Amino acid sequence: MLSLFAVLVVFQGKATFTNMGRYCSMNENRFRRWSRRKFDYSEFNTKLIALTFPNQEQQIAAIDASFISKSGKKTEGLGWYYNDSTGEAQRGLEISTICITYLK
């Protein structure tokens, strides 16, 4: 998993097996084999949060999605997203922030 996360930080473009294979010393077939294995991401994230915030009884996960107006045809990720300020779906980009915080 550390190898996978390391390559996800440095590659450019879409997260395809071929693209990830270009940005690390591992072959794209290794990523394909790994993707066939079952992995409990929920348990992984729960344990990671527990290691990050030891001795904290209550934790809250927060997600904030923001809309960015964007025109053009070649922008990666361009699509129709809900813009809360206008109350409708508009063409543009969405950027999301995820955080974990704890209560004292």
C-alpha positions, 0 to 999 in steps of 0.5 A: 500500500505504501508503494501505491500511495507513493505513486499516487502522489507523484504521477500526472493525469488519470490514475490508470495502471499504465500511467502509474507504471510510468511514474514508478519502478513497478510494472503496470501488471503489478497494479493490475494484480493488486487491484484483483485482491480484496482490501478492506479500505474502511478498516484501513482508514479506521486504523489510520485515524486511530493511529493519527489521533490516539487517545481520542474518544470522539472523532468527526469526518468532514467533507467540503465540496466546492464548485469552480466555474470553468469553460473549455474542452480540454480541462481534465475532470470538467463536467456537470457539478452542483453549484450551491450558490446558484442552486443548479448543476453547472459546467466546471470542476469540483474540488473536495477537502476531507478532514478528520478532527476530534472532540475534546 
